[in-house]
Amino acid sequence: MTITDKEINDGKAVNKMPSKWLQIILACIVLLGFVGVTAVHAHEGIEIGPYLVTIGWEIEPAIVGERNAIVIEVTKSGAPVTGLADTLELRILYAGRVFLGDLEPTATPGLYRAEILPTVRGQYTAQLTGKIEDLAVDESLAPEEVLTAAMLQFPEKPPETLALQAAVDDLSARLQTATILAITGLVIGLLGLGGAVFSLARRERSK
């Protein structure tokens, strides 16, 4: 039995097809694994009794001066736990200061959010108290660190707000000083002119 070139080529094509598809499948698995690992690192999760509570920023990375929100997801055996906006209280802590978050449900069951605009770079702490169904809760979790906008600015970084404000204040003070000096000089000049006119008038009278 003779095998034609076409049959050989067809056979090679058939043999190559599974290998090609295998490479594509493996690439997809690696990509999904990378995305999964990134998501895990971006949000912190903690088990509280039978519940899994995950917390993080709604927009990541969180940037100083940009409106954001703390998001909290609560599940039990993989199922979302709803109705917790009225039973849980969220406090956001930073350097001894406390911000009381207005926790509200989202369109996604089991997912809650509290808006906040971080104004300082650094690590914030989210303190969760109250109840998840019948279980009392008092836990603290740390979302991703808040960064300055400098890491995303391109091609040039704008001047910092405080530095810009200091420059404006300095210019304003200089203009104010210059105005005072100008007015003072004008007054002195007018007084000198008035004195000269008065002296001249006296001389004319004495003649």
Buried (B, 14 or more C-beta within 10 A) or exposed (E): EEEEEEEEEEEEEEEEEEEEEEEEEEEEEEEEEEEEEEEEEBBBEEEBEEBBBBBBBBEBBBBBEEEBBBBBBBBBEEEEBEEBBEEBBBBBBBEEEEBEBEBEBBEEBBBBBBEBEBEEBEEBEBBBEBEBBEEEBEEEBEBBEBBBBEEEEEEEEEEEEEEEEEEEEEEEEEEEEEEEEEEEEEEEEEEEEEEEEEEEEEEEEEE
